[in-house]
Amino acid sequence: MAHPADSTNDAGPADVRVAAAARRKPGSWTRLLRSLIRSKTGAVGALIVVTVVLLAALAPLLAPHDPADVEPLQRLKPPVWMEGGLPGHLLGTDNLGRDILSRIVYGAQVSLLVGIGAVLVSGAVGAVLGLVSGYFGGWINALIMRVADAFLAIPTILLMLVVLAVVGPGLTTLIFVIGFTNWVPYARVVRGEVLSIKERDFVKAAQAVGARSGRILYKHILPNIISSFIVISGMSVATTIILEASLSFLGLGITSPDVSWGGMLSDGRSYVATSWWVATFPGIAITVTVLGVIFLGDWLRDVLDPRMKERA
């Protein structure tokens, strides 16, 4: 009498290959890394951003001097490869004899703190207002959008200058001022996403069974706007770094003893013709960092939200 074949032996060669392929299928992080490597600009941006992060995190170990040390006898010394340069000051010294390389390394801390901190503040405010405006609509939506229009009617840099002139400069102050004056783009993007998502069947079903609005927003709508939120946040970091440098250049941003690339530019503007390195190297640091963030943000946009690429 023939015995039924063992079910474990029923799989043919094709089934075995499918199972093996499933086991070899890379995870989401692996696919993301491969996508980053394939993107030349994305890889360059990631390399720049990682380098700046490492400089900021390891500043006490990497900086050859204390960025606040003043050495009047060594003021305005050129970079080490130029005539008159000092071996201990690779990129030269500023008008007070402070080491430029050390100040650039420590300045990375401020740029990242302000860039990320302000984006978190503006993102949180914009996301909440966008969710409420898009979901509830009516007079709430009208009120929030009119406030947003009022913010857009005033030049951002002018609004920040007025606020900082009243409350005074400082690292924490700068983070919150930039954050609270740049929430509108987040609110508009989130509102647009919510207006689309709330019409979908799974949201209608949740409303039909009596789910609370807060639960619907948190469980059903918020997870579906995360990708767009990450994309706009990544791009906003570059803008925030430029805003911080601009405000510090004008004397209303970061003040001593904290080091800012914008403040270094301000210190060196009087010496551009005679001691170009004082302003040039912090300017290069700002440019390279912003380009790195933009390149990485473009790659994130292409990966997480291709629709934004099509609209751009």
C-alpha positions in Angstrom: 0.0 0.0 0.0 1.5 3.4 -1.0 2.0 5.8 1.8 1.2 9.5 1.3 4.3 11.5 0.6 5.7 13.5 3.4 4.5 17.1 3.1 8.0 18.2 3.8 9.2 16.6 0.6 6.5 18.0 -1.6 8.3 21.2 -2.4 9.9 21.3 -5.8 13.0 23.0 -6.8 11.1 26.2 -7.6 9.6 26.3 -4.1 13.1 25.8 -2.6 14.5 28.7 -4.6 11.6 30.9 -3.5 12.1 30.0 0.1 15.9 30.6 -0.2 15.3 34.0 -1.8 12.9 35.0 1.0 15.5 34.1 3.5 18.1 36.2 1.6 15.8 39.2 1.2 17.5 42.2 2.7 15.8 44.1 5.5 14.6 47.7 5.2 17.7 49.1 6.7 19.9 47.2 4.3 17.8 48.4 1.3 18.0 51.9 2.6 21.8 51.7 2.9 22.1 50.3 -0.6 20.0 53.1 -2.0 22.2 55.6 -0.2 25.4 54.1 -1.7 23.8 54.1 -5.2 23.0 57.8 -4.9 26.2 59.7 -5.4 24.9 63.0 -4.0 23.2 61.2 -1.1 26.4 59.3 -0.2 28.4 62.6 -0.4 25.8 64.3 1.8 25.8 61.5 4.3 29.6 61.6 4.5 29.6 65.3 5.1 26.9 65.1 7.7 28.5 62.2 9.6 31.9 64.1 9.5 30.3 67.2 11.0 28.5 65.2 13.7 31.8 63.4 14.6 33.6 66.8 14.8 30.9 68.2 17.1 30.8 65.1 19.3 34.6 64.7 19.6 35.4 68.4 19.7 37.3 68.3 23.0 39.5 65.5 21.7 40.0 66.8 18.1 40.5 70.6 18.8 44.2 71.3 19.3 43.5 74.4 21.4 40.9 75.9 23.7 38.7 77.9 21.3 38.5 80.8 23.8 42.3 81.0 24.4 43.5 84.5 23.5 47.1 85.0 22.5 47.7 88.6 21.4 51.3 87.9 20.3 50.0 85.4 17.7 47.1 87.3 16.3 46.3 87.1 12.6 48.9 84.4 11.9 48.4 82.7 8.5 47.8 79.0 7.9 50.7 76.7 8.5 51.5 76.3 4.8 52.0 80.0 4.3 55.0 82.1 5.1 54.8 83.1 8.8 52.4 80.3 9.7 52.8 78.5 13.0 53.0 74.7 13.3 50.5 74.7 16.2 47.9 76.6 14.2 47.0 74.6 11.1 44.4 77.2 9.7 46.0 80.2 11.4 44.7 82.5 14.1 42.1 85.3 14.2 42.4 88.9 15.4 42.7 87.9 19.0 45.2 85.1 18.4 42.6 82.3 18.8 43.1 79.1 16.9 40.7 79.0 13.9 40.7 75.2 13.5 39.7 74.8 17.1 36.9 77.3 16.8 35.6 75.7 13.6 35.5 72.3 15.3 33.6 73.7 18.3 31.4 75.8 16.0 30.0 72.6 14.6 28.4 71.9 18.0 26.5 75.1 17.9 25.4 74.7 14.3 24.0 71.2 14.9 22.4 72.1 18.2 20.6 75.0 16.7 19.8 73.2 13.5 18.3 70.2 15.1 16.8 71.9 18.1 15.0 74.6 16.1 13.7 72.0 13.6 12.3 69.9 16.5 10.5 73.0 17.9 9.1 74.2 14.6 8.3 70.6 13.6 6.4 69.9 16.8 4.4 73.2 16.6 3.7 72.9 12.9 2.7 69.2 13.1 0.2 69.8 15.9 -1.4 72.8 14.2 -1.4 71.1 10.8 -3.1 68.0 12.2 -5.7 70.0 14.0 -6.3 72.3 11.1 -6.6 69.5 8.5 -8.7 67.1 10.6 -11.3 69.4 12.2 -11.5 72.1 9.4 -14.1 74.8 9.9 -13.3 77.9 11.9 -10.3 76.1 13.5 -8.7 75.6 10.1 -9.5 79.2 9.0 -8.0 80.6 12.2 -4.8 78.6 11.9 -4.3 79.4 8.2 -4.9 83.1 8.8 -2.2 83.1 11.5 0.1 81.2 9.1 -0.6 83.8 6.4 0.3 86.5 8.9 3.6 84.8 9.6 4.4 84.5 5.9 3.6 88.2 5.4 6.5 89.2 7.6 10.1 88.4 6.5 11.4 85.7 8.8 14.8 87.2 9.4 13.1 90.6 10.3 10.7 88.9 12.7 13.6 87.0 14.4 15.7 90.2 14.6 12.9 92.0 16.4 12.3 89.2 18.9 16.0 88.7 19.6 16.5 92.4 20.0 13.8 92.3 22.7 14.7 89.1 24.6 18.5 89.2 23.9 20.8 86.7 22.3 21.8 83.2 23.5 21.8 79.6 22.4 18.5 78.5 24.0 16.8 81.7 23.0 18.0 81.3 19.4 16.7 77.7 19.2 13.2 78.7 20.3 13.0 81.9 18.3 14.0 80.2 15.0 11.7 77.3 15.9 8.6 79.4 16.7 9.0 81.5 13.6 9.4 78.7 11.1 6.5 76.4 11.9 4.3 77.4 8.9 5.9 75.1 6.2 5.3 72.1 8.5 1.8 73.1 9.2 0.9 73.5 5.5 2.5 70.1 4.5 0.9 68.2 7.4 -2.5 69.9 6.8 -2.4 68.9 3.1 -1.5 65.3 4.0 -4.3 65.1 6.6 -6.9 66.5 4.2 -6.1 63.6 1.8 -5.7 60.8 4.4 -8.9 61.6 6.4 -11.0 60.7 3.4 -9.6 57.2 3.2 -11.7 54.1 4.1 -9.7 53.2 7.2 -10.2 56.6 8.7 -13.9 56.5 7.8 -14.2 53.1 9.4 -12.6 54.3 12.6 -15.0 57.2 12.8 -18.0 54.9 12.1 -17.2 52.7 15.1 -17.0 55.8 17.4 -13.2 56.1 17.8 -12.2 59.4 19.4 -10.6 62.1 17.3 -7.4 62.0 19.3 -7.0 58.2 18.8 -7.7 58.6 15.0 -5.1 61.3 14.7 -2.5 59.4 16.7 -3.1 55.8 15.5 -4.3 56.3 11.9 -3.3 59.6 10.5 0.1 60.5 12.1 1.9 57.3 11.0 0.9 58.1 7.4 2.5 61.5 7.4 5.8 60.6 9.0 7.7 60.3 5.7 6.7 63.7 4.5 7.5 65.2 7.9 11.0 63.6 7.9 11.6 65.0 4.4 10.7 68.6 5.2 12.6 68.4 8.5 15.8 67.2 6.8 15.6 70.1 4.3 14.8 72.6 7.0 18.1 71.8 8.9 20.1 73.5 6.2 17.9 76.6 6.3 18.2 76.8 10.1 22.0 76.5 10.0 22.1 79.5 7.6 19.7 81.5 9.8 21.8 80.9 12.8 25.0 82.0 11.0 23.2 85.1 9.7 21.9 86.1 13.1 25.3 85.5 14.8 27.0 87.5 12.0 24.6 90.4 12.9 25.5 90.1 16.6 22.1 88.8 17.7 22.8 85.0 17.7 25.4 83.1 19.6 27.6 85.2 21.9 30.9 84.5 23.7 32.0 82.1 25.2 30.1 79.9 22.7 31.6 79.7 19.2 29.5 80.2 16.1 30.6 80.0 12.5 28.5 83.1 11.8 30.3 84.9 14.6 33.6 84.0 13.2 32.6 85.4 9.8 31.6 88.6 11.6 35.0 88.8 13.4 36.9 88.3 10.1 34.9 90.7 7.8 37.3 93.6 8.7 40.3 91.5 7.7 39.2 90.0 4.4 41.7 92.0 2.4 44.7 91.4 4.6 44.0 88.1 6.6 41.5 86.3 4.3 41.7 83.0 6.3 39.9 84.5 9.3 36.6 84.6 7.4 37.2 82.2 4.6 37.5 78.9 6.6 34.3 79.4 8.7 32.5 80.4 5.4 33.7 77.1 3.8 32.5 75.2 6.9 29.0 76.7 6.6 28.9 76.1 2.8 30.0 72.5 2.9 27.7 71.6 5.9 24.7 73.1 4.2 25.4 71.4 0.9 25.8 68.1 2.8 22.4 68.5 4.5 20.8 69.5 1.2 22.2 66.4 -0.6 21.1 64.1 2.1 17.7 65.8 2.2 17.2 65.3 -1.5 18.0 61.6 -1.2 15.6 61.3 1.7 12.9 63.0 -0.4 13.4 60.6 -3.3 13.3 57.5 -1.0 10.6 58.4 1.4 8.2 60.6 -0.6 8.7 60.4 -4.4 5.6 62.5 -4.9 7.5 65.6 -3.5 10.2 65.0 -6.2 7.5 65.0 -8.9 6.0 68.2 -7.5 9.3 69.9 -7.1 
